[in-house]
């Protein structure tokens, strides 16, 4: 075959192949876009169901639940448009946790504990695809059914009381609030500052958590565990202050209406010295013991909220403790505070147990995290 003929054949092949390649490329883009829209739709519908269930648990009013679900749906986007939810897409009923760990939903069963949303994006709500009429598939209509219920919860607040909680919010070790003297005596001998220490901001955040949870659902059992590292009179800090501390303590046992007791215990801790390092494993282990003890309910959701401003430097690797907690059916949500905190380990602990990691870079964000936890804990997605 002559060179001219070969070139002619090549041009024909290119002319035929190029549109095919372009079509396949656009198809790949559309498929990826469909997956993105499906993910956005799932997230938006789940968030709306949880918002409706939270409002239902707080007010007992179906109309309030519908309004809350619609409002949250509208703040989420699917395919570039906010999700327009209607009351017709919501039903109410009662959910029950089964022995095998699954949930059953009975529509219209009272008292209502659940909101189910069946969101099907058809007509004007559907997602416009890029290929459109070229592939005879102009729009994509994802469907998502989400059920959220408020359920019995047992919560252990497991918070760091190592000496770093006396530092200021700069994120720098050994930097104290201005009111704490730094000489001639060692500042270790002073309790955390009541206004500007890390403990002071934690105290405010936990008070907000307690007031929020008590306003939503007083049927939750809540405990307080504080942890640091073991201090004896043989330690420098123990010898200096004449005080000893175990590595972890149950400050308030698991129970109903413990909010005032927890606030008082946190305040009392802030009136005393805080000593030692960060034995995170001891805190997780004791929190697990609390959530598997005699006062627990077999069908309750078990949640640990683990807060720390530092990096574990005492005891074993907390990953092993997290695995043990997961084995007991406990979800751990982790809260890291300030830039010096070890976010990697906290993310790992949350991931291992199916929880969520939050990071707060200042006192205001810490309060926001505990508020978000307070309003989300009573509600679970059941499907």
C-alpha positions as CSV (number, residue, x, y, z in Angstrom):
1,X,0.0,0.0,0.0
2,X,1.4,3.4,-0.9
3,X,2.2,6.0,1.7
4,X,-0.7,8.2,0.5
5,X,-3.2,5.4,0.8
6,X,-1.9,4.5,4.3
7,X,-2.3,8.1,5.3
8,X,-5.8,8.1,3.9
9,X,-6.7,5.1,5.9
10,X,-5.3,6.6,9.1
11,X,-7.3,9.7,8.6
12,X,-10.5,7.7,8.1
13,X,-9.7,5.7,11.3
14,X,-9.1,8.9,13.3
15,X,-12.2,10.5,11.8
16,X,-14.3,7.5,12.9
17,X,-12.6,7.0,16.3
18,X,-12.5,10.6,17.5
19,X,-16.3,11.0,18.0
20,X,-16.4,7.6,19.7
21,X,-13.6,8.6,22.1
22,X,-15.3,11.9,22.8
23,X,-18.6,10.1,23.4
24,X,-17.0,7.6,25.7
25,X,-15.2,10.4,27.6
26,X,-18.5,12.3,28.1
27,X,-20.2,9.1,29.2
28,X,-17.5,8.6,31.8
29,X,-18.0,12.2,33.0
30,X,-21.8,11.6,33.2
31,X,-21.3,8.3,35.1
32,X,-19.0,10.1,37.6
33,X,-21.6,12.9,37.9
34,X,-24.3,10.5,38.6
35,X,-22.3,8.9,41.4
36,X,-21.6,12.3,42.8
37,X,-25.3,13.2,42.6
38,X,-26.3,9.9,44.3
39,X,-23.8,10.6,47.1
40,X,-25.1,14.2,47.6
41,X,-28.7,12.9,47.6
42,X,-27.9,10.3,50.2
43,X,-26.2,12.8,52.5
44,X,-28.9,15.4,52.1
45,X,-31.7,12.9,52.7
46,X,-29.9,11.4,55.7
47,X,-29.3,14.9,57.2
48,X,-33.0,15.8,56.7
49,X,-34.2,12.6,58.4
50,X,-31.9,13.2,61.4
51,X,-33.1,16.8,61.7
52,X,-36.7,15.7,61.6
53,X,-36.1,13.0,64.3
54,X,-34.2,15.5,66.5
55,X,-37.1,18.0,66.3
56,X,-39.6,15.2,67.0
57,X,-37.7,14.1,70.1
58,X,-37.4,17.6,71.3
59,X,-41.0,18.9,70.6
60,X,-43.1,15.8,70.0
61,X,-44.7,17.8,67.2
62,X,-45.0,16.3,63.7
63,X,-45.3,19.7,62.0
64,X,-42.1,20.9,63.8
65,X,-40.3,17.7,62.6
66,X,-41.5,18.3,59.0
67,X,-40.3,21.9,59.1
68,X,-36.9,21.0,60.4
69,X,-36.4,18.3,57.8
70,X,-37.4,20.6,55.0
71,X,-35.1,23.3,56.2
72,X,-32.1,21.1,56.5
73,X,-32.8,19.5,53.1
74,X,-32.9,22.9,51.5
75,X,-29.4,23.7,52.8
76,X,-28.0,20.7,50.9
77,X,-27.4,20.6,47.2
78,X,-27.9,17.7,44.8
79,X,-26.7,18.3,41.2
80,X,-26.2,22.0,41.8
81,X,-29.8,22.5,43.2
82,X,-30.9,22.6,46.8
83,X,-33.0,19.5,47.8
84,X,-36.6,20.5,47.7
85,X,-38.4,18.1,50.2
86,X,-42.1,18.0,50.8
87,X,-44.3,16.8,53.6
88,X,-45.7,14.1,51.3
89,X,-42.3,12.5,51.2
90,X,-42.2,11.9,55.0
91,X,-43.9,9.3,57.2
92,X,-43.8,8.8,61.0
93,X,-43.7,5.7,63.0
94,X,-41.9,3.8,65.7
95,X,-38.5,2.0,65.3
96,X,-37.3,-0.9,67.5
97,X,-33.8,-2.3,67.9
98,X,-33.9,-6.1,67.2
99,X,-31.7,-8.7,68.9
100,X,-29.6,-9.1,65.8
101,X,-28.7,-5.4,65.9
102,X,-31.0,-4.4,63.0
103,X,-33.9,-2.0,63.3
104,X,-37.6,-2.5,62.4
105,X,-39.8,0.4,61.4
106,X,-43.6,0.4,61.9
107,X,-45.3,3.2,60.0
108,X,-47.9,5.2,62.0
109,X,-47.2,3.3,65.2
110,X,-47.4,5.6,68.2
111,X,-45.7,7.0,70.2
112,X,-43.7,8.3,67.2
113,X,-39.9,7.8,67.6
114,X,-38.9,7.9,63.9
115,X,-39.0,9.9,60.7
116,X,-38.8,8.1,57.3
117,X,-38.1,10.1,54.2
118,X,-38.6,8.7,50.7
119,X,-37.0,11.2,48.4
120,X,-37.2,10.4,44.6
121,X,-35.9,13.1,42.3
122,X,-38.2,13.0,39.4
123,X,-39.5,15.7,37.0
124,X,-38.0,19.1,37.7
125,X,-36.2,17.7,40.7
126,X,-34.1,15.3,38.6
127,X,-30.5,15.8,37.7
128,X,-29.6,17.2,34.3
129,X,-26.9,15.1,32.6
130,X,-24.2,16.5,30.3
131,X,-24.9,14.2,27.3
132,X,-28.5,15.0,27.4
133,X,-30.4,14.1,24.2
134,X,-27.3,12.7,22.5
135,X,-27.5,9.5,24.6
136,X,-31.3,9.7,24.9
137,X,-30.8,9.9,28.7
138,X,-31.3,13.6,29.6
139,X,-31.9,13.3,33.3
140,X,-31.0,11.2,36.3
141,X,-33.6,10.4,39.0
142,X,-31.9,9.0,42.2
143,X,-34.0,7.7,45.0
144,X,-33.0,7.5,48.7
145,X,-35.0,6.2,51.7
146,X,-33.7,7.2,55.0
147,X,-35.1,6.5,58.5
148,X,-33.9,8.3,61.6
149,X,-35.0,7.5,65.1
150,X,-34.2,8.8,68.6
151,X,-33.3,6.1,70.9
152,X,-32.0,5.3,74.4
153,X,-28.4,6.4,74.8
154,X,-25.7,5.8,77.3
155,X,-22.9,8.3,77.1
156,X,-19.5,8.5,78.8
157,X,-17.8,11.9,78.7
158,X,-14.1,10.8,78.9
159,X,-12.0,14.0,79.2
160,X,-8.3,14.8,79.6
161,X,-7.2,16.3,82.9
162,X,-3.4,16.2,82.4
163,X,-1.4,19.2,83.4
164,X,-1.5,20.7,79.9
165,X,-5.2,21.6,80.5
166,X,-3.8,24.3,82.7
167,X,-2.0,26.0,79.7
168,X,-3.5,28.8,77.7
169,X,-5.1,28.5,74.2
170,X,-1.9,29.4,72.2
171,X,-1.3,25.7,71.6
172,X,2.2,26.1,73.0
173,X,3.3,23.8,75.9
174,X,4.1,25.4,79.3
175,X,2.5,28.7,78.3
176,X,0.0,29.7,81.0
177,X,-2.7,32.4,81.2
178,X,-1.4,35.7,82.5
179,X,-3.1,35.3,85.9
180,X,-0.9,32.2,86.7
181,X,2.5,33.1,88.3
182,X,5.4,31.6,86.5
183,X,8.0,32.2,89.3
184,X,9.6,31.8,91.7
185,X,7.5,28.8,92.4
186,X,6.8,26.1,89.8
187,X,3.4,27.0,88.2
188,X,2.5,23.3,88.5
189,X,1.3,24.0,92.0
190,X,-1.6,26.2,90.8
191,X,-5.0,25.1,89.7
192,X,-6.0,26.0,86.1
193,X,-7.0,29.6,85.6
194,X,-10.8,30.0,85.9
195,X,-11.1,32.1,82.8
196,X,-8.4,31.5,80.3
197,X,-7.1,28.0,80.8
198,X,-8.0,25.1,78.5
199,X,-9.9,23.5,81.4
200,X,-12.0,26.7,81.8
201,X,-13.1,26.4,78.1
202,X,-13.8,22.7,78.5
203,X,-15.9,23.4,81.5
204,X,-18.1,25.9,79.5
205,X,-18.4,23.4,76.6
206,X,-19.5,20.6,78.8
207,X,-22.0,22.8,80.6
208,X,-23.5,23.7,77.2
209,X,-23.6,20.0,76.3
210,X,-25.4,19.1,79.5
211,X,-28.0,21.9,79.1
212,X,-28.6,20.9,75.5
213,X,-29.0,17.2,76.2
214,X,-31.3,17.8,79.2
215,X,-33.5,20.0,77.1
216,X,-33.8,17.4,74.3
217,X,-34.1,14.1,76.1
218,X,-33.7,13.4,79.8
219,X,-33.9,9.7,79.2
220,X,-30.2,9.5,78.4
221,X,-27.8,8.2,80.9
222,X,-24.5,10.2,81.1
223,X,-21.3,9.5,83.0
224,X,-18.1,11.5,83.5
225,X,-14.6,9.9,83.4
226,X,-11.5,12.1,83.8
227,X,-8.0,10.8,83.0
228,X,-4.3,11.9,83.0
229,X,-1.5,9.7,84.3
230,X,-0.8,8.1,87.7
231,X,0.7,10.6,90.2
232,X,2.3,9.3,93.4
233,X,4.4,11.1,96.0
234,X,7.4,9.6,94.3
235,X,6.7,11.7,91.2
236,X,8.1,15.3,91.0
237,X,4.6,16.8,90.8
238,X,3.2,14.6,93.6
239,X,6.2,15.4,95.9
240,X,5.9,19.1,95.1
241,X,2.1,19.3,95.8
242,X,1.7,16.5,98.3
243,X,-1.1,15.1,96.2
244,X,-1.7,11.8,94.3
245,X,-4.0,10.9,91.5
246,X,-4.9,7.7,89.8
247,X,-4.6,7.5,86.0
248,X,-8.3,7.5,85.4
249,X,-11.4,8.1,87.7
250,X,-15.2,7.8,87.3
251,X,-16.1,11.2,88.6
252,X,-19.8,10.7,88.0
253,X,-21.3,7.2,87.5
254,X,-23.6,6.4,84.6
255,X,-27.1,7.5,85.5
256,X,-30.2,9.7,84.6
257,X,-30.2,13.4,85.2
258,X,-26.5,13.6,86.1
259,X,-26.0,16.9,84.3
260,X,-25.8,19.0,87.5
261,X,-23.5,16.4,89.1
262,X,-21.2,16.5,86.0
263,X,-21.0,20.3,86.0
264,X,-20.1,20.3,89.7
265,X,-17.5,17.6,89.2
266,X,-15.8,19.5,86.3
267,X,-15.9,22.7,88.4
268,X,-14.4,20.9,91.4
269,X,-11.6,19.5,89.2
270,X,-10.8,23.0,88.1
271,X,-10.4,24.2,91.7
272,X,-7.6,21.7,92.3
273,X,-4.2,21.2,90.7
274,X,-3.9,19.1,87.6
275,X,-0.9,16.9,87.2
276,X,0.7,14.3,85.0
277,X,0.8,13.2,81.4
278,X,-1.6,11.8,78.8
279,X,-2.5,8.2,79.3
280,X,-5.3,8.0,76.8
281,X,-5.6,4.3,77.0
282,X,-6.6,4.4,80.6
283,X,-9.4,6.8,79.9
284,X,-10.8,4.7,77.0
285,X,-10.6,1.5,79.1
286,X,-12.4,3.0,82.1
287,X,-15.0,4.6,79.8
288,X,-15.6,1.1,78.2
289,X,-16.0,-0.4,81.7
290,X,-18.6,2.3,82.5
291,X,-20.6,1.6,79.4
292,X,-20.6,-2.1,79.9
293,X,-21.3,-2.1,83.7
294,X,-24.3,-3.0,85.8
295,X,-26.3,0.1,85.2
296,X,-26.3,-0.2,81.4
297,X,-29.4,-1.1,79.3
298,X,-29.0,-4.0,76.7
299,X,-30.6,-2.1,73.8
300,X,-29.1,1.3,74.4
301,X,-26.7,3.0,72.0
302,X,-23.3,3.2,73.8
303,X,-21.3,6.3,73.0
304,X,-18.0,7.6,74.3
305,X,-16.9,11.2,73.8
306,X,-13.1,11.3,74.1
307,X,-11.6,14.8,74.5
308,X,-7.9,15.6,74.6
309,X,-5.6,18.6,74.0
310,X,-2.4,16.7,73.6
311,X,-0.7,13.5,72.4
312,X,-0.7,10.3,74.4
313,X,2.6,9.8,76.1
314,X,1.8,7.4,78.9
315,X,0.4,3.9,78.8
316,X,-0.2,1.7,75.7
317,X,-1.3,2.6,72.2
318,X,-4.9,3.8,72.4
319,X,-5.8,1.9,69.2
320,X,-5.9,-1.4,71.1
321,X,-8.3,0.2,73.6
322,X,-10.4,1.5,70.8
323,X,-10.6,-2.0,69.2
324,X,-11.8,-3.4,72.6
325,X,-14.4,-0.7,72.8
326,X,-15.6,-1.4,69.3
327,X,-15.9,-5.1,70.3
328,X,-18.3,-4.1,73.1
329,X,-20.5,-2.1,70.6
330,X,-19.2,1.3,71.7
331,X,-18.9,4.2,69.3
332,X,-16.2,6.7,70.1
333,X,-16.5,10.3,68.9
334,X,-13.1,12.1,69.4
335,X,-12.5,15.8,70.1
336,X,-9.0,17.2,69.7
337,X,-8.4,20.7,71.1
338,X,-5.9,23.3,69.8
339,X,-3.0,22.8,67.4
340,X,-0.8,20.8,69.7
341,X,-3.3,17.9,69.9
342,X,-2.6,14.7,68.0
343,X,-5.3,14.7,65.4
344,X,-4.0,11.6,63.6
345,X,-4.5,9.3,66.6
346,X,-7.9,10.9,67.4
347,X,-9.0,10.3,63.8
348,X,-7.9,6.7,64.0
349,X,-9.8,6.0,67.3
350,X,-13.0,7.5,65.8
351,X,-12.5,5.5,62.6
352,X,-11.9,2.2,64.3
353,X,-15.2,2.5,66.3
354,X,-17.4,4.0,63.6
355,X,-17.3,7.4,65.3
356,X,-16.5,10.9,64.1
357,X,-13.5,13.1,64.8
358,X,-14.0,16.8,65.6
359,X,-11.2,19.4,65.9
360,X,-11.6,22.6,67.8
361,X,-8.9,25.3,67.3
362,X,-10.3,27.6,70.0
363,X,-12.7,27.8,72.9
364,X,-15.6,28.9,70.7
365,X,-15.2,25.9,68.4
366,X,-14.9,23.6,71.3
367,X,-18.3,24.7,72.5
368,X,-19.8,24.3,69.0
369,X,-18.4,20.7,68.9
370,X,-20.0,19.7,72.2
371,X,-23.3,21.4,71.1
372,X,-23.3,19.5,67.8
373,X,-22.7,16.3,69.7
374,X,-25.5,17.0,72.1
375,X,-28.1,17.5,69.4
376,X,-27.0,14.6,67.3
377,X,-26.5,11.9,69.9
378,X,-30.2,11.1,70.5
379,X,-30.7,10.4,66.8
380,X,-29.5,7.4,64.8
381,X,-30.0,6.5,61.2
382,X,-31.6,3.1,61.1
383,X,-31.6,2.6,57.3
